[in-house]
Amino acid sequence: MESKQNNKLGIKIKALRQKAELSQDELARKSDVAYTTLTKIETGVIKSPSVFMVEKIAKALGVPIENLL
């Protein structure tokens, strides 16, 4: 089982997504990241997505990438 400590990025993305009142599907489309990839990042299955991917998600959420790292 993935600990919360090892999934800080996913937890941050999920919290910001929920704050923006976006579904996973909406954020996936807005960021041009595959829905399955986004869900895997949020749940910690993908632990180290590329900086490019994190940058696309940050932009879609309207936050600086530094807020996610």
C-alpha positions as CSV (number, residue, x, y, z in Angstrom):
1,M,0.0,0.0,0.0
2,E,1.4,3.4,-1.0
3,S,2.0,5.7,1.9
4,K,0.9,9.3,1.8
5,Q,4.5,10.4,2.3
6,N,5.5,8.8,-1.0
7,N,2.5,10.4,-2.8
8,K,2.8,14.0,-2.0
9,L,2.5,15.1,-5.6
10,G,-0.6,13.1,-6.2
11,I,-2.2,14.4,-3.0
12,K,-1.4,18.0,-4.0
13,I,-2.8,17.6,-7.5
14,K,-6.0,16.0,-6.1
15,A,-6.5,18.8,-3.5
16,L,-5.9,21.6,-6.1
17,R,-8.2,19.8,-8.6
18,Q,-11.0,19.5,-6.0
19,K,-10.5,23.1,-5.0
20,A,-10.9,24.2,-8.6
21,E,-14.0,22.0,-8.7
22,L,-12.7,19.9,-11.6
23,S,-13.3,16.2,-12.1
24,Q,-10.4,14.0,-13.0
25,D,-11.7,13.8,-16.6
26,E,-12.0,17.6,-16.8
27,L,-8.5,18.2,-15.6
28,A,-7.2,15.5,-17.9
29,R,-8.7,17.2,-20.9
30,K,-7.7,20.7,-19.8
31,S,-4.1,19.6,-19.2
32,D,-3.9,17.2,-22.2
33,V,-2.8,14.4,-20.0
34,A,-4.5,11.0,-20.4
35,Y,-7.2,10.3,-17.8
36,T,-5.6,7.1,-16.8
37,T,-2.2,8.8,-16.3
38,L,-3.8,11.5,-14.2
39,T,-5.5,9.0,-12.0
40,K,-2.3,7.0,-11.6
41,I,-0.4,10.1,-10.5
42,E,-3.2,11.1,-8.0
43,T,-3.2,7.6,-6.5
44,G,0.6,7.2,-6.4
45,V,0.9,4.4,-9.0
46,I,3.0,6.8,-11.1
47,K,5.4,8.2,-8.5
48,S,7.7,10.4,-10.7
49,P,5.9,11.8,-13.7
50,S,8.0,13.9,-16.1
51,V,8.5,17.6,-15.4
52,F,6.7,18.3,-18.7
53,M,3.6,16.4,-17.5
54,V,3.6,18.1,-14.1
55,E,4.0,21.5,-15.9
56,K,0.9,20.8,-18.0
57,I,-1.1,19.8,-15.0
58,A,0.1,22.9,-13.0
59,K,-0.8,25.2,-16.0
60,A,-4.3,23.6,-16.2
61,L,-4.8,24.2,-12.5
62,G,-3.6,27.7,-12.8
63,V,-0.7,27.3,-10.3
64,P,3.1,27.6,-10.6
65,I,4.8,24.3,-11.1
66,E,6.7,25.0,-7.8
67,N,3.4,24.5,-5.9
68,L,3.3,20.9,-7.0
69,L,7.0,20.0,-6.4
